[in-house]
Every structure is written in structure tokens, then in C-alpha cells.
């Protein structure tokens, strides 16, 4: 009986050791992902344009082109 208890104790110790190592690895991976996400959040506004900002700029450019086209259409020397 004592011999079986020792085998169970050693087996449980090995399982807990592997489980502890796995949990530590997962914890480290989660922390690294959090650092990456924080870094990404900091760089996104500097590298990418918001859709609303781009729409405003494109609308302004389209208005300028329309004014140019209107002027070209109204030229006197146009046949």
C-alpha cells in the first residue's frame, strides 16, 4: 500500500510540474501579447489615417477638381 502511495505522489508531482510549466509559459505569452497590443495602439494613429479623415480630405479634393472642371467648361475659347 505504501508503495502505491509513493507512485501516486510521484505521478501527481510530475503532472503538477508539467501543468505549472505550461501555465507559466501561457502567462508569459499573454504578457508578451499585451505588450505588443499596447505598442500597436501607440503606433496606429501615427501610421494610419482614420476613414473619416480620409473622406473629408477626398471630399475637399473632389470639390477642387469640380471647380477646375467648371472653369474649363466655361472658357470662352472652347469650341
N, C-alpha and C positions, 0 to 999 in steps of 0.2 A: 504494500500500500504506500509506503513512504517513497518507494522508487517511482511509482506513478505520479505522485505529487511533485517530485523533482522534475520529471519530464514535462508535466503541465506547466510548472513555474518557468522552466527554461523556454518552452514554446511561447508562453504568454509574454515573456520578456522580449523574445525575438520579434514577435508581432508588434508589440508596443514600440520597440526601437524603430522598426521599419515605418510604422504609422507616424511616429514623431518626426522622422527624417522627411517623410513625404509632406507632412503638414508644414514643416519649416521651409521646404522648397516652394510650396504653394504660396506661403506668406511672402517670401522674397519675390516671387513672380508678381504677386498683386502689388507690392510696394513699387516695383520697377514700372509696372503699367501705370500706376498713379503718377509717378514722376514724368513718364512720357506724355500722359494726358495733360498734365499741368504745363509742360513745355509747349505742347501743341496749342493749348489755349492761349499762351502768351504770344506765339508767333503767328497765329491765324489772322488777326486783324492787320498785321504788318504786311503779309504776303498776298492776301486775297481781298477782293472787293465785295462788299455786300451787294446783293441783287438790286435792292432799292437804289443804292448809289449809282450803280451802272445804268439802271433805267433812266435816272434823272439826267445823267451825262449824255446818254444816247438820244434822249428827247431833245436836249439842247442842240446837239449836233444836227439832228434831223430838221429842227426849226431853222438853223442857219442854212442848211442846204436848200430848204424850201424857199427862203428869201432869195438866195442866189438864183434858183431856177425861175422865180417870179421876175427878177430883174432881167434875166436873159430873155424871157418871153416878151418882155415889154420894150426891148431895144428897138430903136427906130429903124436901124439899117437891116433888120431881119426881113427876109423876103416873104 
